[in-house]
């Protein structure tokens, strides 16, 4: 693992126990915070560039590499603008339903939903965003990507396989799916599992975690908006009111994305309903039988 990947993992992880790896993560984070505190005072532009680099670097997590597929579909590589490409996998026949993973994940995480959706008469198309799963690196290089690239991948998939009767997305994939729909991508229904409500809230959390002030954060936000090509407020799901009928699924014990985020989205969208689970966290929710049955029913 590269030093930057270790830094991202240290920034991303929550409260630590007494194990040696977690203690090392705490030490790394303390060193990162000290470096950012210095740069924030003397070179906030440098600090902002580093923060953006960390923001766009995927964490290393075994849980995000689980493979829940019970069978293999037909794989294909789709071209994106700028010479990029993404890998898709397809099962079944009928109106297409698209599966989009979250940050650092891959299509295999959503594999438990495939068989029920195929049985319900849907063609299931799962995709790996740039730099994720089996897809080649995106514009920023290996192990780096952006939510815009997630949305680009979804647009390319619907252009290839047809208008979405439904989209099932997890975590950051929810932001990409909602953004694509807000930008005009037709979708009959959306399922958002553990969605982040707003990017701006996440950048506040990152500033607090890394220990830099508004001197760096204002520059960081500007750089992030420039990288996305649009204001960060555009990524606030609670402001996206013109959306198809939506099911929001979120667990009260989610330690990566607060349950309040999902509840906020469900309350803000008139077309949305909220399914609450308890004790499944951020990853197990993708393989819970009750969740899978409800999602398959909703999308079919």
Secondary structure, DSSP 8 states (H G I E B T S, - for coil): --HHHHHHHHHH--S--SSHHHHHHHHHHHHHHHHHHHHHHH-HHHHHHHHHHHHTB----GGGG----SS--EEEEEE-GGG-EEEEEEESSSEEEEEE--TT--GGGGGGGHHHHHHTTEEEEEEE-TTSTTS--BTTBTTB--HHHHHHHHHHHHHHH-SBSEEEEETHHHHHHHHHHHTT--BSEEEEES--S-HHHHHHHHHHHHT--HHHHHHHHHHHHHHHTS-GGGG-GGG-----EEEEEEETT-SSS-HHHHHHHHHH-TTEEEEEESS-TTTGGGG-HHHHHHHHHHH-
